[in-house]
Amino acid sequence: MQRYVDKKPSVKDTTWTRIFHYYTVQVMESDQFCEFYKLVADGERPKYFFGESAWMDVQRMAVDKVGEKGYTVFNR
């Protein structure tokens, strides 16, 4: 069960579930914390997003990487 926290959680304290994958880009959601996402693109370091605008920021980054298909990150 996810829980809300006031400050960005430690990356090592969470596990991830992949919610989007398109070619070289993966978006993952934290299993333990709400509003905490990770974007992994091949050949780059993972980017972490946390907070109220995290969903919008991770979607914007996905669109930058893969184009319009990135808008489907949260279409579940």
N, C-alpha and C positions, 0 to 999 in steps of 0.2 A: 504494500500500500504506500502510495506516495504521500509525503507530508510537506507542508510549507515551512520554509526557513527564512530568516531575515538577511543572512549574508551568504555569499557564494560558498557552496559546500566544497569539500576537498574532492578532487577527482578520484583519488584512491579509495574513497568511502562509498562509491556507488558502482552499480553494474548497469549495463546499457542494453536497450532493446532497439533494434533497427526498425525505423518507421518509414524510411524512404531509401531507395537505391536506384540509381540511374547511371549506367556506365561507370565512371570513375568516382562518383560522389555517393556518399552514404550519410544519412542523417540519423542520429540515435537519440533516444529519450532516456533520461535517468529512470531507473526502477524505484529509487528511494525518494527522490526529491521532485517536487512540482516545478515547472518552469526552468528546467535545466536540460540543455541540449548540447550535442556534440556533432560537428560536421567534419567528416574525413574525406579529403580529396587525395587521389593518388599523387605521390611525390611531394606532398605538403604536410606540415605539422597539423594535428587536429586543432580545430577552433572550438571554443566552448562559449555558450551563451546562457546567461542566467538573468532572471527577473521578469518583470511584467511585459517587456517588449521583446523578450528572447525569441518567441515564436515568429515574430515579424522579422527580426534580424537574421535568424537562421534561414528563413524562407528567402529573404533578399539575397543572401550569400549563395544559396542553391541556384537561384535564378541567374545570378552572375556567372556561375560555373557551367550550368547545363542549358540555359535558355528557358523558354516558356514552360517546359516540362517541370521545372522547379516549383511552379505554383501549386503543384499537386502534393507537396510535402504533407500537408495536414488533411488531405482528402481521404479519410478512412471509412 
